[in-house]
């Protein structure tokens, strides 16, 4: 079995949907498990983002230093590994403003 390790903010608003999705995904793809570690905002503030990227497969962040992350190339942009049609579908079905770089046809 493949186990993907993820980290996210320690708040039900952020972690509950991720844990529910991980369970549903595992129900469909039993060979893959996703385990989420919740971190306090203090822990996120004190841990370098490049360190998180080296320790986890999935990192959910709302971090004030994202520009540094982009320059350090420690994350892989989703639009380089996921199909364009999937990303367009996600943008269309998402609630709230879409801030990504994917645009429609």
C-alpha positions in Angstrom: 0.0 0.0 0.0 1.1 3.5 -0.8 0.7 6.0 2.1 0.8 9.7 1.2 1.5 12.0 4.1 -0.1 15.4 4.3 -0.1 18.4 6.6 -2.7 21.1 7.1 -3.9 23.7 9.6 -5.3 22.3 12.8 -8.9 23.5 12.4 -12.0 21.5 11.4 -12.8 24.0 8.7 -9.6 22.9 6.9 -8.9 19.4 8.2 -12.3 17.8 8.3 -12.9 18.0 4.5 -9.4 16.6 3.8 -9.9 13.7 6.2 -13.3 12.9 4.7 -12.0 13.1 1.2 -9.0 10.8 2.1 -11.4 8.2 3.5 -13.6 8.3 0.4 -10.5 8.1 -1.9 -9.2 5.1 0.0 -12.6 3.4 -0.3 -12.3 3.7 -4.1 -8.5 3.2 -4.3 -7.7 0.7 -1.4 -4.0 0.6 -2.4 -3.6 4.3 -1.4 -4.0 5.9 2.0 -3.7 9.6 2.8 -2.8 10.5 6.3 -3.2 14.1 7.4 -1.1 15.7 10.3 -2.7 18.8 11.7 -0.4 21.7 12.7 -1.2 24.7 14.8 -0.8 28.1 13.2 2.2 28.6 15.4 3.8 25.4 14.1 3.2 26.6 10.5 4.7 30.0 11.3 7.8 28.4 12.9 8.5 25.8 10.3 10.1 26.7 7.0 7.9 25.8 4.1 10.7 24.1 2.2 11.1 21.8 5.2 7.4 20.9 5.1 7.7 20.2 1.4 10.6 17.8 2.0 8.7 16.0 4.8 5.2 15.7 3.3 3.7 14.6 0.0 0.7 17.0 0.3 0.9 20.4 2.0 -2.0 22.7 2.5 -0.8 26.2 3.4 -2.0 29.8 3.5 1.4 31.2 4.2 2.7 34.8 4.1 5.9 33.7 2.4 4.5 32.0 -0.6 6.6 34.2 -2.9 9.7 32.7 -1.4 8.3 29.2 -1.9 7.7 29.9 -5.6 11.3 31.1 -6.0 12.7 28.1 -4.1 10.8 25.7 -6.3 10.0 23.4 -3.3 6.4 22.7 -4.4 5.2 21.3 -7.7 2.4 23.4 -9.3 -0.7 21.3 -9.7 -1.2 22.6 -13.3 2.0 20.7 -14.2 0.8 17.3 -13.0 -3.0 17.3 -13.3 -5.0 17.3 -16.6 -6.2 20.8 -17.7 -9.8 19.5 -18.1 -9.7 18.4 -14.4 -8.5 21.8 -13.2 -11.1 23.6 -15.3 -13.8 21.4 -13.8 -12.5 22.1 -10.3 -12.5 25.9 -11.0 -16.0 25.7 -12.4 -17.4 23.7 -9.5 -15.6 25.5 -6.7 -17.2 28.0 -4.4 -15.8 31.5 -4.2 -13.3 33.4 -6.5 -10.9 31.3 -8.5 -7.4 32.7 -8.1 -5.6 30.1 -10.3 -3.8 30.4 -13.6 -6.1 28.0 -15.5 -8.5 29.8 -17.8 -11.4 28.4 -19.8 -11.6 27.6 -23.5 
